[in-house]
Amino acid sequence: MLVYSVMPPQWTLEGFGADYKRLQKTIDGVQVELEPAGEDVLRITRVISTNPRDFLNPNLQPGRLVINTLN
């Protein structure tokens, strides 16, 4: 990866590659990857499926917030 910037590299790449606590859960029969987005709220970050229709499901779109029922 090349980054052309007048800003110092430590500012440009801050947080790059940081490990976030992510977990997997099944929603509507499809495996998704989630990350915490607040207290009792999770954000979908990735759909883990080989079925192209799963990626078109609006309930599984990355960025969508879901309530954490894992507690």
C-alpha positions in Angstrom: 0.0 0.0 0.0 1.3 3.4 -0.9 0.1 6.5 0.8 1.0 10.0 -0.6 0.3 12.6 2.0 1.8 15.8 3.4 0.8 14.6 6.9 3.2 12.6 9.1 2.9 8.9 8.7 1.9 8.4 12.3 -1.1 10.6 11.8 -2.1 9.0 8.5 -1.8 5.4 9.6 -3.1 5.9 13.2 -5.2 2.9 14.2 -4.4 1.0 11.0 -4.4 -2.7 11.7 -5.7 -2.3 15.2 -7.4 -5.3 16.7 -11.0 -4.9 17.5 -13.1 -7.3 19.4 -15.2 -9.0 16.8 -17.5 -11.9 17.1 -19.6 -14.1 14.8 -23.3 -14.6 15.0 -26.0 -16.1 12.9 -28.8 -13.7 11.8 -31.6 -14.9 9.5 -29.6 -18.2 9.0 -26.5 -16.3 7.7 -23.2 -16.0 9.5 -22.1 -12.4 10.0 -19.2 -10.7 11.8 -20.1 -8.1 14.4 -18.2 -5.5 16.4 -19.3 -3.6 19.5 -20.9 -0.2 18.7 -22.0 0.7 22.2 -23.6 -0.8 25.2 -25.8 -3.8 24.1 -25.4 -2.7 20.5 -23.4 -4.5 17.7 -22.6 -3.3 14.2 -22.4 -5.8 11.3 -19.0 -5.5 9.7 -19.0 -8.5 7.3 -21.3 -11.1 5.8 -19.8 -14.6 5.8 -21.6 -16.5 3.1 -21.2 -17.9 -0.4 -24.7 -17.2 -1.4 -24.9 -13.9 -3.4 -28.5 -13.3 -2.3 -27.3 -12.9 1.3 -25.3 -9.9 0.3 -28.5 -8.2 -1.1 -30.5 -8.7 2.2 -31.0 -5.3 3.7 -31.1 -6.8 7.2 -27.5 -8.0 6.8 -25.9 -4.9 5.3 -22.5 -3.9 6.9 -23.0 -0.9 9.1 -26.4 -2.0 10.3 -26.9 -1.9 14.1 -28.3 -4.9 15.9 -29.2 -5.4 19.6 -26.8 -7.7 21.4 -28.8 -10.7 22.7 -25.6 -12.7 23.6 -25.7 -11.5 27.3 
